[in-house]
Amino acid sequence: MGGSGGRTEDNRVSRGKPHIRELAADDYDALVALWTAAALPFRPNGRDTRECIAREIEGPCSVFLKATVGGRLIAAVLGTHDGRKGWINRLAVHPEHQRQGTGAALVRELEARFKAMGIQIVACMIEDWNETSMEVFEKLGYRQHPEIAYLTKRAHPDA
Ligand SMILES: CC(C)(COP(=O)(O)OP(=O)(O)OC[C@H]1O[C@@H](n2cnc3c(N)ncnc32)[C@H](O)[C@@H]1OP(=O)(O)O)[C@@H](O)C(=O)NCCC(=O)NCCS
């Protein structure tokens, strides 16, 4: 393969340290391609439309980050906060770049930015089938709270 990288034995790509910075509205198509490649469930007709993502990026409650290698978006996380608690949403790393520390680097960067805002707790929601994600977050220091139930009220079923 071209460029400065190469493939590892299990077909992952290794190409230098990813560059982490803010996601932009015009990253939307690459973001959707990333979520699709990573098999991350998302809400294309609800809160993950192009318009919603663009609005959130402009708003005061978002810390949306991307990781790129050679200009290509290989990972992203949608951090949000309410001034009191930080949330990790839609963390995804392209399968060709997984298990190289990128997911951890995005979470650490998000945590640092929340901490700089005075936020003392960071949370994420993980669907029960996603055992990999559960393992990853536990390795990153997050703890489960089985005593807490998740309740929602939605504007419409796709929200
Ligand atoms: C979850 C995900 C973002 C992890 O990204 P990643 O870049 O591969 O993770 P990292 O390489 O930074 O690994 C972070 C830690 O998790 C561990 N880890 C990573 N993948 C793992 C796996 N499949 N099983 C067990 N542990 C795993 C790593 O060993 C590392 O722990 P360590 O520091 O103790 O070695 C990635 O697997 C992904 O995109 N999954 C699909 C989308 C998804 O489910 N997102 C989460 C939604 S809540």
The ligand as a MOL file (V3000), in Angstrom:
LIG
                    3D

  0  0  0     0  0            999 V3000
M  V30 BEGIN CTAB
M  V30 COUNTS 48 50 0 0 0
M  V30 BEGIN ATOM
M  V30 1 C -14.7400 1.0700 21.2400 0
M  V30 2 C -13.6730 1.6260 20.2850 0
M  V30 3 C -13.9650 3.1080 20.0550 0
M  V30 4 C -12.2830 1.4800 20.9250 0
M  V30 5 O -11.3360 2.1880 20.1300 0
M  V30 6 P -9.7970 1.7020 19.9940 0
M  V30 7 O -9.0450 2.8030 19.3780 0
M  V30 8 O -9.7600 0.3860 19.3260 0
M  V30 9 O -9.3930 1.5300 21.5270 0
M  V30 10 P -7.9130 1.7060 22.1220 0
M  V30 11 O -6.9370 1.0680 21.1930 0
M  V30 12 O -7.6880 3.1300 22.4590 0
M  V30 13 O -8.0120 0.8350 23.4420 0
M  V30 14 C -8.3560 1.3930 24.7110 0
M  V30 15 C -8.3010 0.2620 25.7230 0
M  V30 16 O -9.3440 -0.6740 25.4380 0
M  V30 17 C -8.7760 -1.9500 25.1220 0
M  V30 18 N -9.5170 -2.5180 23.9860 0
M  V30 19 C -9.6550 -1.9970 22.7560 0
M  V30 20 N -10.4110 -2.7910 21.9900 0
M  V30 21 C -10.7410 -3.8470 22.7640 0
M  V30 22 C -11.4970 -5.0240 22.5310 0
M  V30 23 N -12.0490 -5.2880 21.3250 0
M  V30 24 N -11.6570 -5.9040 23.5540 0
M  V30 25 C -11.0980 -5.6700 24.7510 0
M  V30 26 N -10.3480 -4.5770 25.0490 0
M  V30 27 C -10.1840 -3.6690 24.0480 0
M  V30 28 C -7.3430 -1.6940 24.7650 0
M  V30 29 O -6.5390 -2.8170 25.0180 0
M  V30 30 C -7.0050 -0.5320 25.6670 0
M  V30 31 O -6.7680 -0.9690 27.0040 0
M  V30 32 P -5.2700 -0.9220 27.6250 0
M  V30 33 O -4.8760 0.5180 27.5910 0
M  V30 34 O -5.4750 -1.4710 28.9900 0
M  V30 35 O -4.4550 -1.7520 26.7080 0
M  V30 36 C -13.6800 0.8540 18.9450 0
M  V30 37 O -13.5830 -0.5190 19.2180 0
M  V30 38 C -14.9160 1.0970 18.0930 0
M  V30 39 O -14.9870 2.0530 17.3230 0
M  V30 40 N -15.9340 0.2070 18.2320 0
M  V30 41 C -17.1460 0.2850 17.4100 0
M  V30 42 C -18.0170 1.4670 17.8120 0
M  V30 43 C -18.4260 1.4020 19.2840 0
M  V30 44 O -18.9190 0.3930 19.7580 0
M  V30 45 N -18.2190 2.5460 19.9940 0
M  V30 46 C -18.5780 2.6750 21.3990 0
M  V30 47 C -19.9730 3.1330 21.5640 0
M  V30 48 S -20.4070 3.3230 23.3040 0
M  V30 END ATOM
M  V30 BEGIN BOND
M  V30 1 1 1 2
M  V30 2 1 2 3
M  V30 3 1 2 4
M  V30 4 1 2 36
M  V30 5 1 4 5
M  V30 6 1 5 6
M  V30 7 2 6 7
M  V30 8 1 6 8
M  V30 9 1 6 9
M  V30 10 1 9 10
M  V30 11 2 10 11
M  V30 12 1 10 12
M  V30 13 1 10 13
M  V30 14 1 13 14
M  V30 15 1 14 15
M  V30 16 1 15 16
M  V30 17 1 15 30
M  V30 18 1 16 17
M  V30 19 1 17 18
M  V30 20 1 17 28
M  V30 21 1 18 19
M  V30 22 1 18 27
M  V30 23 2 19 20
M  V30 24 1 20 21
M  V30 25 1 21 22
M  V30 26 2 21 27
M  V30 27 1 22 23
M  V30 28 2 22 24
M  V30 29 1 24 25
M  V30 30 2 25 26
M  V30 31 1 26 27
M  V30 32 1 28 29
M  V30 33 1 28 30
M  V30 34 1 30 31
M  V30 35 1 31 32
M  V30 36 2 32 33
M  V30 37 1 32 34
M  V30 38 1 32 35
M  V30 39 1 36 37
M  V30 40 1 36 38
M  V30 41 2 38 39
M  V30 42 1 38 40
M  V30 43 1 40 41
M  V30 44 1 41 42
M  V30 45 1 42 43
M  V30 46 2 43 44
M  V30 47 1 43 45
M  V30 48 1 45 46
M  V30 49 1 46 47
M  V30 50 1 47 48
M  V30 END BOND
M  V30 END CTAB
M  END
